[in-house]
Amino acid sequence: MSQHTPELPTHAIPLLPLRNGVLFPGTVITIPVGRPRSVAMIESLVPGESIIGVAVQRDPKVSDPELADLQPLGTYARVRQITRAGERSFHIVAEGLQRFEILELLHDRAFLTADGAPVDDALADPVEARALADALREEVKRRLPTLAPEIHSTLVQWSKLLGRTKEPGIVGDRLAAALNLDTEKEVQVLLTREVSERLRLVGGLMAEAITLAEVRRKIDSEVRRGFSKGQREAVLRQQLRAIKKELGEDEGQGDLEDLKARLDAAALDEEARKVVDRELRRIDAMNPAQAEYNVIRTYLETIAELPWGDRADAEIDINAIADKLDADHDGLDKVKRRILEHMAVLKVSGNERATILCLAGPPGVGKTS
């Protein structure tokens, strides 16, 4: 943060109205700029030297705000950096310097300008203000280890700055910026000139933000504990699909979903269903580039193609089997007789779980056929 405060203009201040958010003194933020008049203003500036006024709109929907559309106080800002974001848009890095009162808008240029007057912090009781600032610093340090992540990550970034800040008013402003408050609450802080009152307001807003974050975290934890196993698996599977999509690993997902649908429709018995569910869980957790992925995929495709639930009701014709064996294989009388005996027993008993025959011999003698 710059230690040198330049001379602040009071006439024809280039004005940048914000639809949402507040730039506080003692803070640095990046502001997107896209409205034509604001773009014209940015194009006229010299980075690092130009001082502008940053105002806050009462209604973010207003495109070309007039004086009545702006909050009465804004912030002088040094434009530290300008980056072109598009053909007619910019991002600027702005450092808040001091509050100022917007007295009048001027319309004599291609962009919005204003007459204004610097507004100093009001210190009714300097000792009380310093004590409140110290108490807020200590509260931030004390609460950091137990804060919810969304609050913790932001306050960690600001805790060192708070420790180095000597002005009580800037402590309040920087802490308000760190809390990621909604615009309405940030405006409350911006419009509070008396430092002790501002510090009390920020302390209350910090306690409220921390409490809300902790309540959200508790509710989220309770909801997750209340999930059934199936719900948890569904949520995790959905998250996994989203992650794979971001990583570019979502190709072929539609084919896999089709395979799952075919397996769901198959009349699998209980044991087969257990195996299929296990392999589906494995393939869901795999990267398609893994070698084992294709092995499991082929295995599941084979299972899906089997005629589950279908039963052959054809009559066993011993004479037809004998004719077929004689036509395809010369000799092998003992082997053919054993096969015919086996089929005859199967026909008489009707037992599908009969003895399985094992045909042994060198390659090429007709075992398979």
C-alpha positions as CSV (number, residue, x, y, z in Angstrom):
1,M,0.0,0.0,0.0
2,S,1.4,3.4,-1.0
3,Q,2.6,5.5,1.9
4,H,2.4,8.8,-0.2
5,T,-1.0,10.4,-0.5
6,P,-1.1,12.8,-3.4
7,E,-3.0,16.0,-3.5
8,L,-6.7,15.1,-3.9
9,P,-8.7,17.0,-6.5
10,T,-12.0,18.7,-5.6
11,H,-13.2,19.9,-9.1
12,A,-14.0,17.7,-12.1
13,I,-13.0,14.5,-10.5
14,P,-13.2,11.6,-13.0
15,L,-15.9,9.4,-11.5
16,L,-16.3,5.7,-11.8
17,P,-19.7,4.4,-10.5
18,L,-19.8,0.8,-9.3
19,R,-23.0,-1.3,-9.6
20,N,-22.0,-3.5,-6.7
21,G,-19.3,-3.4,-4.1
22,V,-17.3,-0.7,-2.3
23,L,-13.7,0.5,-2.5
24,F,-12.6,1.3,1.1
25,P,-9.7,3.6,1.9
26,G,-6.6,1.6,2.7
27,T,-7.6,-1.3,0.4
28,V,-6.7,-2.4,-3.2
29,I,-9.2,-4.0,-5.5
30,T,-9.6,-5.0,-9.2
31,I,-12.5,-3.3,-10.9
32,P,-14.0,-4.4,-14.3
33,V,-14.9,-1.5,-16.5
34,G,-17.2,-1.9,-19.5
35,R,-19.7,1.0,-19.7
36,P,-19.0,3.4,-22.6
37,R,-18.6,6.5,-20.4
38,S,-16.4,4.6,-17.9
39,V,-14.3,3.2,-20.7
40,A,-13.8,6.7,-22.1
41,M,-12.6,7.9,-18.7
42,I,-10.2,5.0,-18.3
43,E,-8.7,5.7,-21.7
44,S,-7.8,9.2,-20.6
45,L,-5.9,8.1,-17.5
46,V,-2.2,7.6,-16.8
47,P,-1.6,4.5,-14.6
48,G,0.1,5.2,-11.3
49,E,-0.5,8.9,-11.4
50,S,-4.2,9.4,-12.0
51,I,-6.7,10.0,-9.1
52,I,-10.3,9.2,-9.7
53,G,-13.4,9.0,-7.6
54,V,-15.1,5.7,-7.1
55,A,-18.8,5.9,-6.3
56,V,-21.5,3.4,-5.4
57,Q,-24.9,3.2,-7.1
58,R,-28.0,2.9,-5.1
59,D,-29.6,0.7,-7.9
60,P,-27.2,-1.5,-9.9
61,K,-29.7,-1.6,-12.8
62,V,-29.2,2.1,-13.6
63,S,-27.0,2.4,-16.7
64,D,-26.2,6.2,-16.6
65,P,-26.5,7.3,-13.0
66,E,-27.2,10.9,-11.9
67,L,-26.4,12.4,-8.6
68,A,-29.6,11.0,-6.9
69,D,-28.6,7.5,-8.1
70,L,-25.3,7.6,-6.1
71,Q,-24.5,7.2,-2.4
72,P,-23.5,10.5,-0.9
73,L,-19.9,9.4,-0.1
74,G,-17.4,7.8,-2.5
75,T,-13.7,7.0,-2.3
76,Y,-10.7,8.8,-3.8
77,A,-8.6,6.2,-5.6
78,R,-5.2,6.0,-7.2
79,V,-5.3,3.9,-10.5
80,R,-2.3,1.7,-10.1
81,Q,-2.7,-0.5,-13.2
82,I,-4.9,-0.6,-16.3
83,T,-5.3,-3.8,-18.3
84,R,-7.3,-4.2,-21.5
85,A,-9.8,-7.0,-21.1
86,G,-11.5,-6.7,-24.5
87,E,-12.0,-4.3,-27.4
88,R,-14.1,-2.0,-25.3
89,S,-13.4,-3.1,-21.7
90,F,-10.7,-2.9,-19.1
91,H,-9.7,-4.1,-15.7
92,I,-8.2,-1.5,-13.3
93,V,-6.3,-2.0,-10.0
94,A,-7.5,0.8,-7.7
95,E,-6.1,1.8,-4.3
96,G,-8.6,3.5,-2.0
97,L,-7.2,6.7,-0.4
98,Q,-9.9,8.7,1.4
99,R,-13.6,9.2,1.6
100,F,-15.1,12.2,-0.2
101,E,-18.5,13.8,-0.5
102,I,-20.0,13.9,-4.0
103,L,-21.4,17.5,-4.3
104,E,-22.3,17.8,-8.0
105,L,-22.0,15.8,-11.2
106,L,-20.6,17.6,-14.3
107,H,-21.6,16.7,-17.9
108,D,-19.0,18.7,-19.9
109,R,-16.9,15.7,-21.0
110,A,-17.3,12.4,-22.7
111,F,-17.2,10.7,-19.2
112,L,-18.7,11.4,-15.8
113,T,-16.9,13.9,-13.5
114,A,-17.9,15.4,-10.2
115,D,-17.1,18.2,-7.8
116,G,-16.4,16.8,-4.3
117,A,-14.8,17.5,-0.9
118,P,-12.5,15.2,1.1
119,V,-14.1,13.7,4.2
120,D,-11.9,13.1,7.2
121,D,-12.6,10.4,9.8
122,A,-14.4,11.7,12.9
123,L,-12.7,10.8,16.2
124,A,-15.0,11.5,19.1
125,D,-12.8,9.6,21.5
126,P,-9.3,8.6,20.1
127,V,-8.5,6.4,23.1
128,E,-11.7,4.4,22.7
129,A,-11.1,4.1,19.0
130,R,-7.6,2.7,19.4
131,A,-8.9,0.2,22.1
132,L,-11.7,-1.0,19.8
133,A,-9.2,-1.4,16.9
134,D,-6.9,-3.4,19.1
135,A,-9.8,-5.6,20.3
136,L,-10.8,-6.3,16.7
137,R,-7.2,-7.3,15.8
138,E,-7.1,-9.7,18.7
139,E,-10.5,-11.1,17.9
140,V,-9.3,-11.9,14.3
141,K,-6.2,-13.6,15.6
142,R,-8.2,-15.6,18.2
143,R,-10.8,-16.8,15.8
144,L,-8.6,-17.6,12.8
145,P,-7.9,-21.2,13.7
146,T,-11.6,-22.1,14.1
147,L,-13.1,-20.1,11.3
148,A,-15.0,-21.7,8.4
149,P,-12.9,-22.0,5.2
150,E,-14.8,-19.2,3.3
151,I,-14.1,-16.7,6.2
152,H,-10.7,-18.0,7.2
153,S,-9.0,-17.8,3.8
154,T,-10.0,-14.1,3.4
155,L,-9.1,-13.0,6.9
156,V,-5.7,-14.7,6.7
157,Q,-4.8,-12.5,3.8
158,W,-5.7,-9.4,5.7
159,S,-4.5,-10.3,9.2
160,K,-0.9,-9.1,8.6
161,L,-2.2,-5.8,7.1
162,L,-4.4,-5.3,10.2
163,G,-1.4,-5.8,12.4
164,R,0.6,-3.1,10.7
165,T,-2.3,-0.6,10.5
166,K,-2.0,2.3,13.0
167,E,-5.1,4.3,12.1
168,P,-8.2,2.8,13.8
169,G,-10.5,3.9,11.0
170,I,-8.4,2.0,8.4
171,V,-8.6,-1.1,10.6
172,G,-12.4,-1.0,10.3
173,D,-12.3,-0.4,6.6
174,R,-9.8,-3.2,5.9
175,L,-11.7,-5.7,8.0
176,A,-15.0,-4.8,6.3
177,A,-13.3,-5.4,2.9
178,A,-12.0,-8.8,4.1
179,L,-15.4,-10.0,5.2
180,N,-16.9,-10.2,1.7
181,L,-20.1,-8.5,2.9
182,D,-23.0,-7.7,0.6
183,T,-23.0,-4.2,-0.9
184,E,-25.7,-2.9,1.4
185,K,-23.6,-3.7,4.5
186,E,-20.4,-2.3,2.9
187,V,-22.3,0.9,2.2
188,Q,-23.2,1.1,5.9
189,V,-19.6,1.0,6.8
190,L,-18.6,3.5,4.1
191,L,-21.1,6.1,5.3
192,T,-20.1,5.8,9.0
193,R,-17.7,8.6,9.5
194,E,-17.2,8.3,13.3
195,V,-14.4,5.8,13.8
196,S,-15.6,4.2,17.1
197,E,-19.1,3.7,15.7
198,R,-17.6,2.2,12.5
199,L,-15.4,-0.2,14.5
200,R,-18.4,-1.4,16.5
201,L,-20.4,-1.8,13.3
202,V,-17.7,-3.9,11.7
203,G,-17.2,-6.0,14.8
204,G,-20.9,-6.9,14.8
205,L,-20.8,-7.6,11.1
206,M,-17.7,-9.9,11.6
207,A,-19.4,-11.8,14.4
208,E,-22.5,-12.2,12.2
209,A,-20.5,-13.4,9.2
210,I,-18.6,-15.9,11.3
211,T,-21.8,-17.2,12.9
212,L,-23.6,-17.6,9.6
213,A,-20.6,-19.4,8.0
214,E,-20.4,-21.8,11.0
215,V,-24.1,-22.5,10.9
216,R,-23.9,-23.3,7.2
217,R,-21.0,-25.6,7.8
218,K,-22.9,-27.3,10.6
219,I,-26.1,-27.7,8.5
220,D,-24.0,-29.1,5.6
221,S,-22.3,-31.6,7.9
222,E,-25.7,-32.8,9.4
223,V,-27.2,-33.1,5.9
224,R,-24.3,-35.2,4.7
225,R,-24.5,-37.4,7.8
226,G,-28.2,-37.9,7.1
227,F,-27.6,-39.2,3.5
228,S,-28.3,-42.8,2.9
229,K,-25.5,-44.9,1.4
230,G,-27.3,-44.7,-2.0
231,Q,-27.7,-40.9,-1.8
232,R,-24.0,-40.5,-0.9
233,E,-22.9,-42.7,-3.8
234,A,-25.2,-40.8,-6.2
235,V,-23.8,-37.4,-5.1
236,L,-20.2,-38.7,-5.2
237,R,-20.7,-40.3,-8.6
238,Q,-22.2,-37.0,-9.9
239,Q,-19.2,-35.1,-8.6
240,L,-16.8,-37.6,-10.1
241,R,-18.5,-37.2,-13.5
242,A,-18.1,-33.4,-13.2
243,I,-14.4,-33.7,-12.3
244,K,-13.8,-36.1,-15.2
245,K,-15.6,-33.7,-17.6
246,E,-13.4,-30.8,-16.4
247,L,-10.3,-33.0,-16.9
248,G,-11.5,-33.9,-20.4
249,E,-12.0,-37.6,-19.4
250,D,-15.7,-37.6,-20.2
251,E,-15.4,-39.1,-23.7
252,G,-17.4,-42.3,-24.1
253,Q,-19.5,-41.6,-21.0
254,G,-22.6,-41.9,-23.1
255,D,-21.6,-45.4,-24.2
256,L,-20.9,-46.5,-20.7
257,E,-24.4,-45.2,-19.6
258,D,-25.9,-47.3,-22.4
259,L,-24.0,-50.4,-21.2
260,K,-25.3,-49.7,-17.6
261,A,-28.8,-49.5,-19.0
262,R,-28.4,-52.8,-20.8
263,L,-27.1,-54.5,-17.7
264,D,-29.9,-53.1,-15.6
265,A,-32.4,-54.5,-18.1
266,A,-30.8,-58.0,-18.1
267,A,-32.4,-60.7,-16.0
268,L,-29.3,-61.4,-13.9
269,D,-29.4,-63.7,-11.0
270,E,-28.4,-62.5,-7.6
271,E,-24.7,-63.6,-7.8
272,A,-24.3,-62.1,-11.3
273,R,-25.8,-58.9,-10.2
274,K,-23.3,-58.6,-7.3
275,V,-20.4,-59.1,-9.7
276,V,-21.8,-56.6,-12.2
277,D,-22.4,-53.9,-9.5
278,R,-18.8,-54.4,-8.2
279,E,-17.3,-54.1,-11.6
280,L,-19.4,-51.0,-12.4
281,R,-18.1,-49.3,-9.3
282,R,-14.6,-50.1,-10.3
283,I,-15.0,-48.7,-13.8
284,D,-16.7,-45.6,-12.6
285,A,-13.6,-44.7,-10.5
286,M,-11.1,-45.4,-13.3
287,N,-9.5,-43.2,-15.9
288,P,-10.5,-44.5,-19.4
289,A,-6.8,-44.4,-20.3
290,Q,-6.0,-47.2,-17.9
291,A,-5.4,-50.6,-19.4
292,E,-7.7,-52.4,-16.9
293,Y,-10.6,-50.1,-17.9
294,N,-10.9,-51.8,-21.3
295,V,-10.6,-55.2,-19.8
296,I,-13.5,-54.6,-17.4
297,R,-15.5,-52.8,-20.1
298,T,-15.2,-55.9,-22.4
299,Y,-16.1,-58.2,-19.6
300,L,-19.3,-56.2,-18.8
301,E,-20.2,-56.0,-22.5
302,T,-19.9,-59.8,-22.7
303,I,-22.2,-60.2,-19.7
304,A,-24.7,-57.8,-21.2
305,E,-24.8,-59.8,-24.5
306,L,-25.5,-63.2,-22.8
307,P,-29.1,-64.4,-23.1
308,W,-29.9,-64.1,-19.3
309,G,-33.3,-65.7,-18.5
310,D,-33.6,-67.5,-21.8
311,R,-34.0,-71.3,-21.8
312,A,-33.7,-73.7,-24.7
313,D,-36.6,-76.0,-24.9
314,A,-35.4,-78.1,-27.9
315,E,-35.8,-81.9,-27.6
316,I,-32.6,-83.9,-27.5
317,D,-32.5,-86.1,-30.6
318,I,-29.9,-88.9,-30.0
319,N,-30.0,-90.1,-33.7
320,A,-29.5,-86.6,-35.1
321,I,-26.5,-86.1,-32.7
322,A,-25.0,-89.5,-33.8
323,D,-25.4,-88.6,-37.5
324,K,-23.7,-85.2,-36.9
325,L,-20.8,-86.8,-35.1
326,D,-20.3,-89.4,-37.9
327,A,-20.5,-86.7,-40.6
328,D,-17.9,-84.4,-39.0
329,H,-15.5,-86.9,-37.4
330,D,-14.1,-90.1,-38.8
331,G,-13.2,-92.8,-36.3
332,L,-13.1,-91.7,-32.6
333,D,-15.7,-94.4,-31.9
334,K,-15.1,-94.5,-28.1
335,V,-15.3,-90.7,-27.8
336,K,-18.5,-90.5,-29.9
337,R,-20.1,-93.4,-27.9
338,R,-19.3,-91.5,-24.6
339,I,-20.8,-88.3,-25.9
340,L,-24.0,-90.2,-26.9
341,E,-24.2,-91.9,-23.5
342,H,-23.9,-88.5,-21.8
343,M,-26.6,-86.9,-24.0
344,A,-28.9,-89.9,-23.4
345,V,-28.5,-89.7,-19.6
346,L,-29.2,-85.9,-19.9
347,K,-32.3,-86.5,-21.9
348,V,-33.7,-89.1,-19.5
349,S,-32.8,-87.3,-16.3
350,G,-33.6,-83.8,-17.4
351,N,-30.8,-82.6,-15.1
352,E,-29.1,-79.5,-16.4
353,R,-26.2,-79.9,-13.9
354,A,-25.0,-83.3,-15.3
355,T,-21.3,-84.2,-15.4
356,I,-19.2,-82.0,-17.6
357,L,-17.2,-83.9,-20.2
358,C,-13.5,-83.2,-20.7
359,L,-12.1,-84.0,-24.1
360,A,-8.3,-84.5,-24.2
361,G,-5.9,-84.8,-27.1
362,P,-3.4,-83.1,-29.3
363,P,-4.3,-80.0,-31.3
364,G,-6.2,-80.5,-34.5
365,V,-8.1,-83.7,-33.7
366,G,-11.5,-82.0,-33.4
367,K,-12.0,-81.4,-29.7
368,T,-13.7,-78.1,-30.2
369,S,-15.9,-78.9,-33.1
